[in-house]
Structure formats: structure tokens, C-alpha cells
């Protein structure tokens, strides 16, 4: 949809004002907001045109106008100007080494919620097509062997294996060397019968231990369908009256607590645009209780084949510029961290 410059500025002013106040915007307010130096009467005529185009709506007879989903979509696609926000000091934790990716994601969800004043959800990384990076076996005693399996992107999975008898330290060291020299850098489909047969032959009397470790490796890589979702900032919902009327707040909070439903919102897209930032407005959000919301998502990448999603949930009048630029900054910092790692 093409708008002339005057209509663009008026629509932009309506959206910016409504983002700040949450109140319908009148022509007199717009006359102070724009640099057009137009009278309220002229602005009313332009607003009438915008309403006829379906970009704004008058919620009450005597009220001003508010943007429609269509108006927000045009704003996000055509009118929104990129702002380069400075790095937020609170995000310095991203520059520090963390031992567990899960810990980093939980911290990041909290900080994004605090910085945007919206609710945040982050999926744990998916390991589809992921490869073995490192295996560490440690004897726990009592016939129990701890297998720590590290996948690309520093995804860690711990498995306690039951074996017939405790292994000596030198036996554990030899098995660690054998497993890592044989499996390092292999994806699950590359651990074929030939690789398995040679591993068991080289392991000798410990071939049964190797079998159990291989089962643990397959399980670690195969956990792609059980992806955790971390949420933060749910109380921020109560800052926006349009999300708290009637049963809206309780339904929305309930949805944020149902991790499986959240996964459908920020499921991975396929194709070349899968790493782009995506904006879903109102009816575009695939969850009924979130039709009064907007969701902005971005993809983070911890390594080749290891990706997850970040989603920011807020009212339709959310500050899209701030959210998009905050996500871009976060993605840039994450990329720097894991490239260095």
C-alpha cells in the first residue's frame, strides 16, 4: 500500500502517540506531533482517509483513532526507521564465559524482559544435525558411570550408566581416548555400523560399556523434540490495560506457562529467511489467547546446526523499533561470544 508523505507522517504520529499513552489519538494531538503545520480540520480529513483504508479505527464515537493490525503491519514493513541502540550495560554478562548454555539463556530472558518491559520467551537450542564435540567418562562407584556428552554449541548432556563392575582409572582414560578419537566431529547418521563395530573391537572386554555410551550419545542428539522454553517478564503484562480486561490477563499468563504452546509460536522457520527477525501482529499470532498481542522473534545460532528462537511478547502498540533493535544487538553479542568460543 502506497501512502503519500503527509499520510505517512500522520499514521506514524498516531502510532507513536498510541504506543506511549495507550489512549485514542485525536487530530489536535497530531497537529502538535507533526512538522506538517496543518490545521486539526485538515488532519481530520487525512485521518478519515486512513480510516477508509483500514489503517486506523475509531473505537468510540467521540474518541480519537487507534491503529489497526493492518496499520501496524504497514508501519513495521515500510515506515519504521532503524535505530542503532547502544549496548545495554546490563547485558555485560553476555561477554563473560558461561559453563552452561541453559544458564545464559535464562539470564538473557530476564534481561530482555527488563529492558523491553514486555514478556520474553526463549527456546533451548535444537541439536538436529548436530555433531559430537567431546565425551567425558567418570567412574562414580557402585557400578555407575557418568557420561558427559558435549555437542557442538557447548550443549551438555549428562547420563548415568549402570555397568557390571567399577572400572580402574586407566581403563576410564583409555575409553575416553578411544571414544573421542573415534566419534569427535561425527553426526548421528555418521556413526554407522562400521564405526560401531570398530569401536567395540578396539574396546575389547569393555565393548558393552561402549554400547551404552553410544546409546547415550544417540539419546543426547535425539532430544531435539524436547526443547525447553524459558520465560521471563510475565508480570509486565499488567502494565498494559488492553491485555488485562476480563479474562485476558489470566489466559495470557496461562499460555506463557504452557511451554508446549509457546513452542508453536517460535518454531523454526525453514528457508533462507529463517534467521531474520519476524514480527507477528494480532491475528498473525497462531495462539488464540494472544490475538491482542504482537510477537517479535529472532533466531540465535550456537554453532552449525544448533539454533533456537527468542520471542518478545507485548501489546500490539509495542515499541517495535526498540524491540527489533534490542534483538539485533543481542544477536550480534551472541554471535561474537560463540565465534570466539
N, C-alpha and C positions, 0 to 999 in steps of 0.2 A: 504494500500500500504506500503510495506516494503522498506526502504532505508538503505543502509549501512551508517556507521558513517560519512564517507567523504562527501557523498551526502547530508546528513542531515545538516552538518555544512555549506556547501556551500549554500544550499537553505535558511538556517536560516540567513546567512550573506547577501544574496541578499535581503531578505525581510526586515531585519533590516536597511540596507542601503537605500532601496527604501522608507521605512517609513520616514526616516529622510530627504531625499533630494527630493523625487518625480521625480528623474531622472533615466533612464535606467542604469543598473549596468553592468560594464564590468569586464572581467577576471582580469585585472590588479588591479582594485579596490578590488576585492575579495581576491587577493593574499596578500593584506595588512591587510584585515579584519580578516582572519582566522589564526589559530595557526597550520595549516597543513604544512606550509613551502613548498608549492607546486609552481611550475612554472606557469605563466599565460597560457602556452600551455596545461599543464595537467588540469588546471581548466577549460579551454575551452572545453576539451573533456568531463569532468563531466557535464558541463552546457549543452552540446549538448545532453547528456543522459537525463538530467532533462527536456529539451525541448521536447524530443521524448516522455517522459512520460506524457506530458501535464501539467507540474507543473510550467513552466516558458515559456515566449514567447518573441520573438524579434520584437518589434513594428515597427522598421525600419531596412533596410538592414545594415546600418553602425552603428546601435545603440547597446547598451548592452541589457540585458534582464530585464523583469519585471515579477512579479509573476502573475499567472492566478488565477481565483477563486478556482480552484482545488488545486493549490499550497497553497493558504491561508487556505483552509479547512484542508489540511494535517498539516499545521503549527499550527493551533488552536487546532486540535484534538490530535496531537502527539508531536510536538516539543516545544510548548510554555511552559515555566517554570514559576511556580507561584512565584510571588514576594510579600513579605509582606510589603506593603507600610505603613509608619507611618500615624497616623490620621492627617488629614489636619486641621490646626488651624482655618481656615475659617468655618469649619463645627461645631464649638462650639455651634452654635445655636441649633443643634440637641439635645444638652444636657439640654436645657432650656425648661421649660414648655410652651406650646403654647395653646391658648384657642380654636383655630380652626385648624383642620387638613388641610383644604384648604390652610391656610396661610403657614403652614410648607411645604407643597408640592411645592408651588410656590417658596419659598425660596430655597428649595433643588434643584429645576430645575435650578435656576440661578447659584448656587454654583457649581453644577456638570458641567454645561456648561463652567464656568470659569476655573475649574480645569482640564478639559479634552481638551479644545479648540475645542469641537465638539458641535453639536446641541443636545438638550435634550428634551425629552417629557415624561410626567408622567400622567398616568390616575388617576382620583379620585378613591377612594375605591368603590368597589361594595358591596352592602349590602345583596345580595342573602343569604338566610338562616340566616339573622341577627336577633337579638333579641332586645326588648325594654330594655333600661337601666334606663331611667328616663323621667318623664313628668313634665313640669312646666307650670301651667296656670297663667296668669296675666291679670287683667282687664285693658283695655286701655281707656274705656269710649266710649260713643256714640254707645253702643251696639256691641262693638268689643272686642274680647277676644284673647289674644296672647297665642298660644300653642307652647311651645318649646319642641321638641321631640328629645331626645338623644338616639342614638342607640349604640350598642357595638362598641368599637373602637373610642368612643367620636365623632361619626358622628352626627352633629347637623342639624335639620331641623326646620325652623320657619314657622308657619301657623297662619294667622289672620282669626279668625272665626267670622261670623256675628251671633249674638244671639238676642233674642227678647227684653231683658232688661238687664241692668247692674247688676252684682252680688255684694253682700256685701263681704267684706274681709274674714269673717269667712266662707262664702259659698265657696269661691275660695279655701281656705285652706282645707276644708272638701273634696272638689272634688279632689284636688291634692293628699290627703292621700288615697282616695278611688281608684283612677286610678293607683297610684304607687303600692299600696299593691296588686292590682288585676292583673296588667299587667307586672310588673317587671320580666325580665328574660324570657318572652314568645316570641316565633317566631310568624310570622303572621298566620301560619297554626294552631297554638295552641290557637289562640283567636277565639274559636269556638262559636256556638250558645249558648251553656250553659254558657260560660264565659260572653258573651254579655248580655244575659238575666238577670244574677245575678247582673251585673254592673248596668243595667238600673233600676232594682228593688231597689238596695241599694241607687241609686241616687235620687229616688223619683221624685219630681217635676222637677228635673234637668236632667231627662233621655234624653231629646232632646239635651242638651249640650254634654252629654256623647256620643251620636251617632255621633255628629260632630267631637269630638275628636278622636273617633275610625276611622272615615273616614280619618282624617289627619294622623293617625298612619299608616294605610294601604297605603296611598299615599307616606309617607316617606320611608317605606320599599320597596315599589314597584317602586321606582325611579332608579332601578338598570340598566335599559336600557338607561338612560340619564346620561351617565358617562362623566364628564368633562375631558378635556385633557389640561394640562398646558405645554407650550413650552418655551424654552429659548435658547439663543446662535445661533439663525439663522444667524446673520452676520458672524459667524465663517466659514460658507460655503465658503466665498470669500477668505479664506486663502489657499484653495486647488485648483490649476488651473484645475485639471481634472474634477472638479464639476462646473466650471464656463464657459466652452466653449459653444458657440452658445446660445441656449435657455435653457441649463441645469440648470443654477442658478435660473432663473425665475420660471421654472417648479417645481424645488425642493422647493423653498420658498413658492410657491402657495400650494404645498402639505402640508407643515408644517402649513399653515394657515387653512387648511381644517381639522377640528378636527375629523370629522366622518371617513375620510380615514385613519387618523393616528390610530384610534381605531382598525382597522383591522390588523395593523402591530403588535400591542402589546396586542391583545386579549388574554384572559386567555387560557392557555393550560389545558387539562384535564390529569388525570393520576398521577402517583406517582412523576413524574419529573416536575410537574408544578411550583415548587419553585426553580428549577435550573436556573443558568444563561445560556441563549441561545445566540448563535452567528449566524446571518444570513448574508451570503456573496453574493453580486451581485444578480444573478438571483434567489436566495433563498428568497429575499425580495419580498413580494406579492404586490408591488405597482410599476407600470411601470416607473414612474419618478425617482425611487430610485434604479434602476438596476446598477448604477455606485457606489452605496454606500454599506456600511455594517451597520447592526443594531445589537446592543447587548442589550438584555433585561434581567431584573431580576424582581422577584415578591417580593413585600413588604406585610407584614401582620400586621394589626392593632388589630386584635382580631379574635376569632373563626368565620370563615365565612366572614371575611372582608378583601379583598385583592385588590391590584392594581398592575400596571406594571410601571416600569421605563425603558425607552429606550434611548440609546445613538446612534446618527446617525453621521457617518463620512465617509470619503473616504474608499475605500477598503484597502488602505495602512495604516489604522488607527493603533495606538499602542494598539493592543488587550490586551497585558499584563496589561498595565496601566488601561485601561477601565475596564477589568474584576476585577482587584484588587480594584479599586476605588468603584465599585459596591458592592463588598463583604464587604468592610469597611463600606459603607453606610448602607447596610442591617443589619450588626452587630449593628451599633449605633441605628438604628430604633428599632430593637428587644429589645435592652436594655431599651430604652425610654418607650415603650409600655408595657413591662413586669413590669417595676417599676410603671407605671401609673395604 
